Every structure is written in structure tokens, then in C-alpha cells.
Amino acid sequence: MAAQSVSVLITGANRGLGLEMVKQMVEAPRQLRKLFACCRDPEGPRAEALQTLAKKHPNIISVVRLDADDLCSIKQCVQQVGLLVGTGGLNLLINNAAILFRSNLLEISPEEMQKTFNTNVMGPMNIIKEFLPHLRAAAKASGTPGMSTSKSAVINISSTLGSMQYIHQSYDFIPGVSYRVSKAALNMLTACAAEELRKEEILFSVLHPGWVRTELGGENADIDAQESVLGMLDVMASMTEKQSGAFLDYKGKPVPW
Ligand SMILES: NC(=O)c1ccc[n+]([C@@H]2O[C@H](COP(=O)([O-])OP(=O)(O)OC[C@H]3O[C@@H](n4cnc5c(N)ncnc54)[C@H](OP(=O)(O)O)[C@@H]3O)[C@@H](O)[C@H]2O)c1
């Protein structure tokens, strides 16, 4: 993050990479005005670690209910965030929540594909559209030209499993057809948004976090959440208009589409 004080929203913030992002961002409190840590069940047992963290930083972290599958909950979250950010708007929105089924083409059901699409594509699409007024407000309020994640930006957390070029290297290891299709769609959604909102200086980019030891990544993954998030936050902090519409990994290396 740049020196300017920013407001940030993260989906799926109760565990895995989302929770680690909250932890690391809040360790630099002077750069954060407000951090909206969203999850689908803030009062449930899966949000206990997040709630404990939020209690330590009550002026910065707000735990807000947001279910990516539920447009009503997204709209309610937008209202709650609006009350707290005011005319300064929302500077950085991180679409991190996602689900993964591992089925191949013969195993996959239409229900599984639909559910994955709802969470991994429709969710980010609805969230981007609903939060656009707050992102626009942040872009206008900044008063500086160009793009950055401390001005107005959306980072969609995707995966190399959504890359057409990487499929030969990874398909035997994990088919995950619905996940791959959803992440490829998320990538295109990001590219479309980057084009459409370029003139308004709102940055859109896709990040691959690496293969990370979380519930989704599994215990045999390459790196831990701390390393992945350290890298992603550095990459986000260095982004300018040149990275709008880009697909980068957690080290800042371009990923082929
Ligand atoms: N870990 C990896 O190796 C890896 C690799 C490439 C990309 N990624 C991407 O990184 C991101 C984070 O993954 P992760 O490894 O941290 O996964 P994770 O540990 O399984 O966490 C997933 C998060 O998404 C939330 N979520 C799922 N469905 C949701 C919904 N409908 N509404 C709101 N929240 C929902 C979960 O909340 P609940 O607790 O309520 O289920 C949880 O907070 C994902 O976009 C994933 O595709 C991960």
C-alpha cells in the first residue's frame, strides 16, 4: 500500500488467504483507514479467528456479512460500507472468496458447475457492479492522476488453473473442470472491466497467489499463506495503470492467459 490512508474490502476473509490478508494489512495501521473483512457467517465458528483479530483493531476492522452467492447480502454490505467510507469511497476491493471442486468432465454435474459459477464468477461480477459507486467515489476523491491500489482498484484472486496455456502441465494432477472454467471466466471478466473503466482510472487486475497451504490448496502445497500474501501485497502496492488488465502471480511475474 502507498503512504496514503486507504479503505479496503476483502471477501472470504474468515480463513485461508483472506484472513492472512487482513492480518498483514492491519499490521500497517497507519496506511489503513478502514478494512472491511467480509465473510458469509460472521457469528459462526468459522469466523472466530477473524472476530478475535477484529476485536484487537476495532477502529480499523469491520466484520461484515457478505455471501458471494446472495445478491441481497452484497447490496446490504454495500450500504454498510457506504455509511462508513462516505465521500472518500472504497479504494481497494479484493474478490478473494471462491470454491473448488476437483471433478473431471465425466464426474461433473450441472449443479456443481452452476454452484462454482455462482460463487467464483457471478459473485465477483455482482460485487464489482454493486460497489462501483464507492470505487468511483474513491477515484474522484483521490485528486491524483493515474491508477493505483491506493486510489481505486479491484483485484480478483484467480489461479493458473484458469490459464489455457498451463493446462497441459496441471490437468492430470487436478482436473477441477468447474473451477478452471470459472477462473478463466473471472479472468475475462477482469479484462472486460479493465477496458470499460479505464477512463475512470479504476484499476482491475488478476492475481495468482501461488499454490498455497490452505483448505483449498491442501497441505502439500508449495508455500504458506504468509509468504503468498506478503508477495501479493507487494505486487498490489506496486501496481499502476500499466498493470490494469494484467494477470500476475504473487511474485509479480506475468501469467499467460
Ligand atoms: N490455496 C491455493 O493454492 C490457491 C491457488 C490458486 C488460487 N487460489 C485462490 O485464492 C483465493 C482464496 O483461496 P484460499 O486458498 O484461501 O481458500 P480457502 O481457504 O478454502 O478459503 C476460501 C474462502 O472463501 C469463502 N467463501 C466460499 N464461498 C463463499 C461465498 N459464497 N461467499 C463468501 N465467501 C465464500 C470461504 O468462506 P467459508 O468459511 O464460509 O466457507 C473462505 O473464507 C480463492 O479465490 C482461490 O481460488 C488459491
Ligand as a Chemical Component Dictionary entry (heavy atoms), coordinates in Angstrom:
data_LIG
# 
_chem_comp.id                   LIG 
_chem_comp.type                 NON-POLYMER 
_chem_comp.pdbx_formal_charge   0 
_chem_comp.three_letter_code    LIG 
# 
loop_
_chem_comp_atom.comp_id 
_chem_comp_atom.atom_id 
_chem_comp_atom.alt_atom_id 
_chem_comp_atom.type_symbol 
_chem_comp_atom.charge 
_chem_comp_atom.model_Cartn_x 
_chem_comp_atom.model_Cartn_y 
_chem_comp_atom.model_Cartn_z 
_chem_comp_atom.pdbx_ordinal 
LIG N1  N1  N 0  -4.773  -22.045 -1.978 1  
LIG C1  C1  C 0  -4.304  -22.126 -3.219 2  
LIG O1  O1  O 0  -3.374  -22.913 -3.527 3  
LIG C2  C2  C 0  -4.856  -21.257 -4.295 4  
LIG C3  C3  C 0  -4.271  -21.328 -5.575 5  
LIG C4  C4  C 0  -4.770  -20.527 -6.587 6  
LIG C5  C5  C 0  -5.803  -19.646 -6.317 7  
LIG N2  N2  N 1  -6.355  -19.603 -5.070 8  
LIG C6  C6  C 0  -7.448  -18.653 -4.865 9  
LIG O2  O2  O 0  -7.219  -17.901 -3.699 10 
LIG C7  C7  C 0  -8.461  -17.499 -3.119 11 
LIG C8  C8  C 0  -8.510  -17.855 -1.664 12 
LIG O3  O3  O 0  -8.353  -19.261 -1.551 13 
LIG P1  P1  P 0  -7.943  -19.994 -0.195 14 
LIG O4  O4  O 0  -6.860  -20.926 -0.553 15 
LIG O5  O5  O -1 -7.743  -19.019 0.897  16 
LIG O6  O6  O 0  -9.260  -20.873 0.049  17 
LIG P2  P2  P 0  -9.977  -21.331 1.378  18 
LIG O7  O7  O 0  -9.006  -21.472 2.483  19 
LIG O8  O8  O 0  -10.807 -22.513 1.006  20 
LIG O9  O9  O 0  -10.923 -20.087 1.724  21 
LIG C9  C9  C 0  -11.980 -19.775 0.852  22 
LIG C10 C10 C 0  -12.729 -18.593 1.424  23 
LIG O10 O10 O 0  -13.813 -18.287 0.532  24 
LIG C11 C11 C 0  -15.007 -18.204 1.309  25 
LIG N3  N3  N 0  -16.192 -18.482 0.533  26 
LIG C12 C12 C 0  -16.512 -19.593 -0.166 27 
LIG N4  N4  N 0  -17.719 -19.438 -0.735 28 
LIG C13 C13 C 0  -18.176 -18.212 -0.390 29 
LIG C14 C14 C 0  -19.353 -17.478 -0.651 30 
LIG N5  N5  N 0  -20.357 -17.970 -1.374 31 
LIG N6  N6  N 0  -19.465 -16.232 -0.148 32 
LIG C15 C15 C 0  -18.474 -15.704 0.600  33 
LIG N7  N7  N 0  -17.351 -16.356 0.926  34 
LIG C16 C16 C 0  -17.211 -17.596 0.428  35 
LIG C17 C17 C 0  -14.802 -19.203 2.446  36 
LIG O11 O11 O 0  -15.712 -18.943 3.487  37 
LIG P3  P3  P 0  -16.408 -20.113 4.401  38 
LIG O12 O12 O 0  -15.509 -20.325 5.566  39 
LIG O13 O13 O 0  -17.730 -19.537 4.760  40 
LIG O14 O14 O 0  -16.507 -21.343 3.548  41 
LIG C18 C18 C 0  -13.354 -18.877 2.797  42 
LIG O15 O15 O 0  -13.295 -17.723 3.579  43 
LIG C19 C19 C 0  -9.547  -18.169 -3.957 44 
LIG O16 O16 O 0  -10.020 -17.258 -4.926 45 
LIG C20 C20 C 0  -8.807  -19.301 -4.649 46 
LIG O17 O17 O 0  -9.406  -19.691 -5.862 47 
LIG C21 C21 C 0  -5.910  -20.377 -4.065 48 
# 
loop_
_chem_comp_bond.comp_id 
_chem_comp_bond.atom_id_1 
_chem_comp_bond.atom_id_2 
_chem_comp_bond.value_order 
_chem_comp_bond.pdbx_ordinal 
LIG N1  C1  SING 1  
LIG C1  O1  DOUB 2  
LIG C1  C2  SING 3  
LIG C2  C3  SING 4  
LIG C2  C21 DOUB 5  
LIG C3  C4  DOUB 6  
LIG C4  C5  SING 7  
LIG C5  N2  DOUB 8  
LIG N2  C6  SING 9  
LIG N2  C21 SING 10 
LIG C6  O2  SING 11 
LIG C6  C20 SING 12 
LIG O2  C7  SING 13 
LIG C7  C8  SING 14 
LIG C7  C19 SING 15 
LIG C8  O3  SING 16 
LIG O3  P1  SING 17 
LIG P1  O4  DOUB 18 
LIG P1  O5  SING 19 
LIG P1  O6  SING 20 
LIG O6  P2  SING 21 
LIG P2  O7  DOUB 22 
LIG P2  O8  SING 23 
LIG P2  O9  SING 24 
LIG O9  C9  SING 25 
LIG C9  C10 SING 26 
LIG C10 O10 SING 27 
LIG C10 C18 SING 28 
LIG O10 C11 SING 29 
LIG C11 N3  SING 30 
LIG C11 C17 SING 31 
LIG N3  C12 SING 32 
LIG N3  C16 SING 33 
LIG C12 N4  DOUB 34 
LIG N4  C13 SING 35 
LIG C13 C14 SING 36 
LIG C13 C16 DOUB 37 
LIG C14 N5  SING 38 
LIG C14 N6  DOUB 39 
LIG N6  C15 SING 40 
LIG C15 N7  DOUB 41 
LIG N7  C16 SING 42 
LIG C17 O11 SING 43 
LIG C17 C18 SING 44 
LIG O11 P3  SING 45 
LIG P3  O12 DOUB 46 
LIG P3  O13 SING 47 
LIG P3  O14 SING 48 
LIG C18 O15 SING 49 
LIG C19 O16 SING 50 
LIG C19 C20 SING 51 
LIG C20 O17 SING 52 
# 
